[in-house]
């Protein structure tokens, strides 16, 4: 497990250097153009970058308040989630359509951070903007924040299952445990596990060429000359 964790951490550090637009362009060239999540899902703090290997969570609204007769709530999925964490992971949450409550928040995010998570991605809202802002090396991506408490309105009901997140150029993006997720102010991209290594190598080359062009143009080289040299614009 230690060797596996070290490998994931090393890969996470490499992905963390890739701009999300270059991830999209790489996947697009590889025949995977539909991997961008809904553009309403972005880092709460725009200057942060997120990269990590996916742990999935699925949730739903409570049909009946927890603990009341008729409730079908069983188990403690948050504890199951915590046991699944490892260094370099990102928690991806399909919330099941409940769009008002803030799922997760400052303290639960600290728990994820302490388990090794680099961030969390939700297709709904999260709580505690000010508290989340000061968690180091942790990037929450969501539609925004909400003050509404989720404990009586929403629940976790599965960990590490394939989920569907709302997409931009497709209605849903499939996300499975072990995929990679990259996010920044431009948006959030899912990289399927089966092509992740090839995509990383290609994206690193694209990043290298783009940076070379960026530096040469900044030094005064003409756009045309820099493009001829690097082939990236």
QUIRAJO-V22304 format. One record per pair of residues at least 12 apart in sequence whose C-alpha atoms are under 6 Angstrom apart, sorted by sequence separation. I is the first residue (numbers start at 1). J is the second residue. If there is no record, write none. Layout:
BEGIN
i=I j=J
i=I j=J
END
This chain:
BEGIN
i=163 j=175
i=179 j=191
i=162 j=175
i=179 j=192
i=213 j=226
i=162 j=176
i=179 j=193
i=178 j=193
i=125 j=142
i=160 j=177
i=213 j=230
i=124 j=142
i=125 j=143
i=127 j=145
i=119 j=138
i=124 j=143
i=125 j=144
i=126 j=145
i=127 j=146
i=118 j=138
i=119 j=139
i=120 j=140
i=121 j=141
i=122 j=142
i=125 j=145
i=127 j=147
i=105 j=126
i=119 j=140
i=121 j=142
i=125 j=146
i=209 j=230
i=104 j=126
i=105 j=127
i=106 j=128
i=210 j=232
i=102 j=125
i=103 j=126
i=105 j=128
i=102 j=126
i=99 j=124
i=102 j=127
i=106 j=131
i=106 j=132
i=90 j=117
i=89 j=117
i=90 j=118
i=92 j=120
i=86 j=115
i=87 j=116
i=88 j=117
i=89 j=118
i=90 j=119
i=91 j=120
i=92 j=121
i=93 j=122
i=85 j=115
i=86 j=116
i=88 j=118
i=90 j=120
i=16 j=51
i=54 j=89
i=56 j=91
i=58 j=93
i=60 j=95
i=15 j=51
i=52 j=88
i=53 j=89
i=54 j=90
i=55 j=91
i=56 j=92
i=57 j=93
i=58 j=94
i=59 j=95
i=60 j=96
i=52 j=89
i=53 j=90
i=54 j=91
i=58 j=95
i=59 j=96
i=61 j=98
i=52 j=90
i=12 j=52
i=102 j=146
i=102 j=148
i=101 j=148
i=103 j=150
i=101 j=149
i=102 j=150
i=101 j=150
i=12 j=88
i=9 j=88
i=77 j=156
i=65 j=152
i=50 j=139
i=62 j=153
i=61 j=153
i=62 j=154
i=61 j=154
i=60 j=154
i=60 j=155
i=59 j=155
i=43 j=140
i=44 j=141
i=59 j=156
i=43 j=141
i=58 j=156
i=59 j=157
i=42 j=141
i=58 j=157
i=42 j=142
i=58 j=158
i=41 j=142
i=57 j=158
i=41 j=143
i=57 j=159
i=40 j=143
i=56 j=159
i=56 j=160
i=55 j=160
i=56 j=177
i=55 j=177
i=54 j=177
i=54 j=178
i=53 j=178
i=54 j=179
i=53 j=179
i=54 j=180
i=53 j=180
i=38 j=166
i=52 j=180
i=37 j=166
i=38 j=167
i=52 j=181
i=37 j=167
i=38 j=168
i=51 j=181
i=36 j=167
i=37 j=168
i=51 j=182
i=36 j=168
i=50 j=182
i=50 j=183
i=49 j=183
i=34 j=169
i=49 j=184
i=34 j=170
i=46 j=185
i=43 j=184
i=42 j=187
i=39 j=187
i=37 j=188
i=36 j=188
i=36 j=189
i=35 j=189
i=35 j=190
i=26 j=203
i=23 j=203
END
